[in-house]
Amino acid sequence: MPHHLRTPAFHPERWAAGVLLCGALFGMLYWISVHTETGQLLDIMMQRTGSTTGHPLPELDPQNEWIAVWILLPPLLACVGLGRRRGAHGRWRVLGSAAVLVLGANLSTQLFKLVFSSRPVLIGLTEDWTGNSLPSGHTTMAASAAAAMFLIARPRDRALWGVLAANWSALWGAYIFVEGWHLPSDMIAAYLVVATWTLVCGAVVLQTEARDPSLAPLPAESGRAGGRQAGLCVTLGAFGTTLGLVALLGPALRDGLAAVAESTTPWLWIAGAALSAAPVYLLWAAIIPLFAAETRELDRQAAQRRRREQDRLDSIARRARGISGDGTAP
C-alpha cells in the first residue's frame, strides 16, 4: 500500500495490557472475597447492614423483570441518538461493537456464576449465602449499557460520555447494595468485567475510526487528552473508595472485628454503599485518557497523512502547470 494511503498505526499492546490487568484484578478480588475468611466477613458485614437499613428510594423486587428495562432503557435510548450522529462510514461496525460489549459482558457474568456456582462457608455469617453471586448481573447490565454509550459517542464527545457512564454505573451499584441484593465485591467484579469488554470492543472501534477521515478530531486543549474528565473521575473514585475503607476498617480497628461483625453500625452501610459505587470511577479514570490519547495519536497521524497527500497533489499540479506553460517537462 502506498505510504500516503496507510491507515494510522494502532497500538494493540496498550489494550492487551489493560485487559490482562483487569483479569488479574478480577482474579484477586474473587479469591479474596470468596475464598478467604476475612474477605467473606467484611463483605457480609456490609451486606447485612445494607439489607436491614431503611432508605427513601423505591423498593426493588429482584424477581421483577421490569427492573432490567429501567436499567437498560435510558442508556439504549442514548445509544440510538448517538448512533444517528455518527457518519455513514463505519457506523454499523461501531454499533456492532457496542452490542458485542453489552452481550459479551452479560454472558460472561452469567457464565462465570454458572461455572463457579458455589461459595464455601468459611464463617458462620455466610451460612445463608452459599451461592456465588459474583459478579452482580444487574450491575453488569447497567455498566455495560453505559459503556456502550461511551463507545458509540463521537471521539470529541467521548470523554464526557465516559463520566456519564461512570455515574450511571455507580448509582445502580449503590442502589443494588442498599437493597441488599449483592455484596460490594459483586459490584466491583461487574465493573471489571465491563471494563475488560470495553477495552476489547473499544480497540475495534478505534481501528474503525482510524479509517474514517470524516470524524471531527478531539478539541484542542492543553495538557493530557481527556484529562479534565479523568481528573473528575479520579477525585470521585479516590474520595469514595477512601471513605468506604475508612468507614469499614475504622470501627474494626477501634472495637475489634468480632464486635463490629455482630453490629449494624451505620458506618458499615456507608462503607458498603461507597465501595459498591466508587471503584467504577477509578476504572473510568483510566479508560477515558487511554481512549483519548489513542484517538489524538490517530488524529495526528491522519493529519500528517493528509498533508503528505496534499503535498503530493500540489507537486503534481505544479508539474502540470510547468508542462502547460512552455510545453516541456520541468
C-alpha positions as CSV (number, residue, x, y, z in Angstrom):
1,M,0.0,0.0,0.0
2,P,1.4,3.5,-0.8
3,H,2.7,5.3,2.2
4,H,0.2,8.2,1.9
5,L,-2.7,5.8,1.9
6,R,-1.8,3.7,5.0
7,T,-4.2,3.6,8.0
8,P,-2.7,5.4,11.1
9,A,-0.9,3.0,13.3
10,F,-2.7,1.4,16.2
11,H,-1.1,0.2,19.5
12,P,-2.7,-3.1,20.5
13,E,-0.2,-3.6,23.3
14,R,-1.8,-0.9,25.4
15,W,-5.2,-2.6,25.1
16,A,-3.8,-6.1,25.8
17,A,-2.1,-4.8,28.9
18,G,-5.4,-3.3,30.1
19,V,-7.3,-6.5,29.5
20,L,-4.7,-8.5,31.4
21,L,-4.7,-6.1,34.3
22,C,-8.5,-6.2,34.6
23,G,-8.3,-10.0,34.5
24,A,-5.7,-10.1,37.2
25,L,-7.7,-7.7,39.4
26,F,-10.8,-9.8,38.9
27,G,-9.0,-13.0,39.9
28,M,-7.6,-11.3,43.1
29,L,-11.0,-10.0,44.0
30,Y,-12.7,-13.3,43.5
31,W,-10.1,-15.2,45.6
32,I,-10.1,-12.7,48.5
33,S,-13.8,-12.1,48.7
34,V,-14.9,-15.7,48.2
35,H,-12.1,-18.0,49.4
36,T,-10.8,-16.1,52.5
37,E,-12.4,-15.7,55.9
38,T,-11.6,-12.1,56.1
39,G,-12.9,-11.3,52.7
40,Q,-16.2,-13.1,53.4
41,L,-16.6,-11.5,56.7
42,L,-16.1,-7.9,55.5
43,D,-18.4,-8.5,52.6
44,I,-21.2,-10.0,54.6
45,M,-20.9,-7.4,57.4
46,M,-21.7,-4.7,54.9
47,Q,-24.4,-6.6,53.1
48,R,-26.3,-7.4,56.3
49,T,-26.3,-3.7,57.2
50,G,-27.4,-2.7,53.7
51,S,-30.3,-5.2,53.7
52,T,-31.6,-4.1,57.2
53,T,-31.2,-0.4,56.9
54,G,-34.2,1.6,55.6
55,H,-33.8,4.2,52.8
56,P,-36.2,6.6,50.9
57,L,-35.6,5.0,47.5
58,P,-38.3,2.9,45.9
59,E,-38.0,-0.8,46.9
60,L,-36.8,-3.1,44.1
61,D,-38.0,-6.6,43.7
62,P,-35.3,-8.9,42.2
63,Q,-38.0,-11.1,40.6
64,N,-39.5,-8.2,38.7
65,E,-38.2,-8.3,35.2
66,W,-39.2,-4.7,34.6
67,I,-36.1,-3.6,36.6
68,A,-33.9,-4.6,33.6
69,V,-36.0,-2.3,31.5
70,W,-35.3,0.7,33.8
71,I,-31.6,-0.2,33.9
72,L,-31.2,-0.6,30.2
73,L,-33.7,1.7,28.5
74,P,-32.1,5.2,29.2
75,P,-28.6,4.2,28.0
76,L,-30.0,2.4,25.0
77,L,-32.1,5.4,24.0
78,A,-28.9,7.5,24.3
79,C,-27.1,4.9,22.1
80,V,-29.8,5.4,19.4
81,G,-29.4,9.1,19.5
82,L,-25.6,8.9,19.5
83,G,-25.6,6.4,16.6
84,R,-27.7,8.8,14.5
85,R,-24.9,11.4,14.9
86,R,-22.4,9.1,13.5
87,G,-21.4,9.3,9.9
88,A,-22.3,6.5,7.5
89,H,-18.7,5.3,7.3
90,G,-18.2,2.6,9.9
91,R,-21.5,3.3,11.7
92,W,-22.6,-0.3,11.8
93,R,-19.3,-1.6,12.9
94,V,-19.3,0.8,15.8
95,L,-22.8,-0.1,16.7
96,G,-22.0,-3.8,16.4
97,S,-19.0,-3.4,18.7
98,A,-21.2,-1.7,21.3
99,A,-23.7,-4.6,21.0
100,V,-20.9,-7.1,21.4
101,L,-19.8,-5.3,24.5
102,V,-23.2,-5.5,26.2
103,L,-23.9,-9.1,25.2
104,G,-20.3,-10.3,26.0
105,A,-20.2,-8.7,29.4
106,N,-23.6,-10.0,30.5
107,L,-22.9,-13.5,29.1
108,S,-19.5,-13.6,30.8
109,T,-21.1,-12.7,34.1
110,Q,-23.7,-15.3,33.9
111,L,-21.3,-18.0,32.6
112,F,-18.8,-17.3,35.4
113,K,-21.5,-17.7,38.1
114,L,-22.7,-20.9,36.4
115,V,-19.2,-22.4,36.4
116,F,-18.2,-21.1,39.8
117,S,-21.6,-21.5,41.4
118,S,-20.7,-22.4,44.9
119,R,-19.4,-20.3,47.8
120,P,-17.6,-22.1,50.6
121,V,-18.9,-21.4,54.1
122,L,-15.8,-20.1,55.9
123,I,-17.5,-18.1,58.7
124,G,-20.9,-18.5,60.4
125,L,-22.3,-15.3,59.0
126,T,-22.2,-16.8,55.4
127,E,-24.3,-19.9,56.2
128,D,-27.2,-18.5,54.3
129,W,-25.0,-17.2,51.4
130,T,-23.6,-20.4,49.9
131,G,-24.1,-19.5,46.2
132,N,-21.6,-17.4,44.3
133,S,-23.2,-14.1,43.5
134,L,-20.0,-12.6,42.0
135,P,-20.2,-10.7,39.6
136,S,-23.6,-8.8,40.0
137,G,-25.8,-9.4,37.0
138,H,-27.9,-6.2,37.3
139,T,-24.7,-4.1,37.9
140,T,-23.2,-5.7,34.8
141,M,-26.3,-4.7,32.8
142,A,-26.1,-1.1,34.0
143,A,-22.4,-0.7,33.5
144,S,-22.3,-2.4,30.1
145,A,-25.2,-0.3,28.7
146,A,-23.4,2.8,29.9
147,A,-20.1,1.7,28.4
148,A,-21.9,1.2,25.1
149,M,-22.9,4.9,25.1
150,F,-19.2,5.7,25.5
151,L,-18.1,3.6,22.5
152,I,-20.8,5.0,20.2
153,A,-20.2,8.7,21.1
154,R,-18.1,10.7,18.7
155,P,-14.4,10.9,19.6
156,R,-14.6,14.6,20.5
157,D,-17.6,13.9,22.9
158,R,-16.4,10.6,24.3
159,A,-14.7,11.8,27.5
160,L,-18.0,13.5,28.6
161,W,-19.9,10.3,28.0
162,G,-17.3,8.4,30.0
163,V,-18.2,10.5,33.0
164,L,-21.9,9.9,32.4
165,A,-21.3,6.2,32.1
166,A,-19.4,6.1,35.4
167,N,-22.3,8.0,37.1
168,W,-24.9,5.6,35.7
169,S,-22.9,2.5,36.8
170,A,-22.1,3.9,40.3
171,L,-25.7,4.9,41.0
172,W,-27.0,1.4,40.2
173,G,-24.2,-0.3,42.1
174,A,-25.0,1.7,45.2
175,Y,-28.8,1.2,44.7
176,I,-28.4,-2.6,44.4
177,F,-26.3,-2.6,47.6
178,V,-28.7,-0.7,49.7
179,E,-31.4,-3.1,48.5
180,G,-29.4,-5.9,49.9
181,W,-29.2,-7.9,46.7
182,H,-25.4,-8.2,46.5
183,L,-22.2,-8.0,48.3
184,P,-19.9,-5.0,47.5
185,S,-17.4,-7.2,45.9
186,D,-20.0,-8.4,43.4
187,M,-20.4,-4.9,42.1
188,I,-16.7,-4.3,41.8
189,A,-16.3,-7.6,39.9
190,A,-19.1,-6.5,37.5
191,Y,-17.2,-3.2,36.8
192,L,-14.0,-5.2,36.0
193,V,-15.9,-7.5,33.6
194,V,-17.4,-4.5,31.7
195,A,-14.0,-2.7,31.7
196,T,-12.5,-5.7,30.0
197,W,-15.1,-5.8,27.3
198,T,-14.9,-2.1,26.8
199,L,-11.2,-2.4,26.1
200,V,-11.7,-5.3,23.7
201,C,-14.5,-3.7,21.7
202,G,-13.0,-0.3,22.0
203,A,-10.0,-1.4,20.1
204,V,-12.2,-2.4,17.2
205,V,-14.0,1.0,17.4
206,L,-10.7,2.9,17.3
207,Q,-9.5,0.9,14.3
208,T,-12.7,1.8,12.5
209,E,-12.3,5.5,13.4
210,A,-8.7,5.4,12.1
211,R,-10.1,4.7,8.6
212,D,-12.8,7.4,8.8
213,P,-11.5,10.8,7.6
214,S,-14.8,12.5,8.2
215,L,-14.7,12.3,12.0
216,A,-14.1,15.5,13.8
217,P,-10.8,15.4,15.8
218,L,-10.6,15.9,19.5
219,P,-11.0,19.5,20.6
220,A,-7.7,21.3,21.2
221,E,-7.0,21.6,24.9
222,S,-3.9,22.0,27.0
223,G,-2.5,19.0,28.9
224,R,-3.4,15.4,28.6
225,A,-6.3,14.5,26.3
226,G,-9.4,13.7,28.4
227,G,-7.5,14.9,31.5
228,R,-10.3,17.0,32.9
229,Q,-12.9,14.3,32.8
230,A,-10.4,11.7,34.0
231,G,-9.4,14.0,36.9
232,L,-13.1,14.3,37.9
233,C,-13.3,10.5,38.0
234,V,-10.1,10.2,40.0
235,T,-11.4,12.7,42.5
236,L,-14.8,10.9,42.9
237,G,-13.3,7.5,42.9
238,A,-10.5,8.2,45.3
239,F,-12.8,10.1,47.7
240,G,-15.5,7.4,47.7
241,T,-13.1,4.5,48.0
242,T,-11.2,6.1,50.8
243,L,-14.4,6.9,52.6
244,G,-15.6,3.3,52.2
245,L,-12.3,1.9,53.5
246,V,-12.2,4.2,56.5
247,A,-15.8,3.5,57.4
248,L,-15.2,-0.2,57.1
249,L,-11.8,-0.6,58.8
250,G,-12.0,2.3,61.3
251,P,-14.6,0.7,63.6
252,A,-13.0,-2.7,63.3
253,L,-9.6,-1.3,64.3
254,R,-11.2,0.6,67.2
255,D,-13.6,-2.0,68.6
256,G,-12.3,-5.2,67.1
257,L,-13.5,-7.1,64.0
258,A,-15.6,-9.6,66.0
259,A,-17.5,-6.8,67.8
260,V,-18.3,-4.9,64.6
261,A,-19.3,-8.1,62.8
262,E,-22.2,-8.6,65.2
263,S,-23.4,-4.9,65.0
264,T,-25.3,-3.0,62.3
265,T,-23.5,0.3,62.7
266,P,-24.3,3.0,60.1
267,W,-20.6,3.0,59.2
268,L,-20.9,-0.3,57.6
269,W,-23.8,1.0,55.5
270,I,-21.7,3.9,54.4
271,A,-18.8,1.6,53.6
272,G,-20.9,-0.8,51.6
273,A,-22.6,2.0,49.5
274,A,-19.3,3.7,48.9
275,L,-17.3,0.6,47.9
276,S,-20.2,-0.6,45.7
277,A,-20.0,2.7,43.7
278,A,-16.7,4.5,43.9
279,P,-14.3,1.9,42.3
280,V,-16.0,2.3,38.9
281,Y,-14.9,5.9,38.8
282,L,-11.3,4.8,39.1
283,L,-11.7,2.4,36.2
284,W,-13.1,5.2,34.0
285,A,-10.3,7.5,35.2
286,A,-8.0,5.1,33.3
287,I,-10.3,4.3,30.4
288,I,-11.1,7.9,29.4
289,P,-7.5,9.1,28.9
290,L,-6.5,5.8,27.3
291,F,-9.1,6.3,24.5
292,A,-8.5,10.0,24.3
293,A,-4.7,9.6,23.9
294,E,-5.1,6.9,21.3
295,T,-7.6,9.0,19.4
296,R,-5.4,12.0,19.5
297,E,-2.5,10.0,18.2
298,L,-4.6,8.7,15.3
299,D,-5.7,12.3,14.6
300,R,-2.1,13.4,14.5
301,Q,-1.1,10.6,12.1
302,A,-4.2,11.1,9.9
303,A,-3.3,14.9,9.7
304,Q,0.2,14.0,8.6
305,R,-1.1,11.6,6.1
306,R,-3.5,14.3,4.7
307,R,-0.6,16.8,4.5
308,R,1.6,14.4,2.6
309,E,-1.3,13.6,0.2
310,Q,-1.9,17.4,-0.3
311,D,1.8,18.0,-0.9
312,R,1.8,15.2,-3.5
313,L,-1.2,16.6,-5.3
314,D,0.4,20.1,-5.2
315,S,3.5,18.7,-6.6
316,I,1.6,17.1,-9.5
317,A,-0.3,20.3,-10.1
318,R,2.9,22.3,-10.3
319,R,4.4,19.9,-12.7
320,A,1.3,20.0,-14.8
321,R,1.4,23.8,-14.9
322,G,5.0,23.7,-15.9
323,I,4.3,21.4,-18.8
324,S,1.3,23.5,-20.0
325,G,3.3,26.8,-19.7
326,D,6.3,26.0,-22.0
327,G,5.5,22.7,-23.5
328,T,8.4,20.9,-21.8
329,A,8.7,19.0,-18.6
330,P,10.3,20.8,-15.7
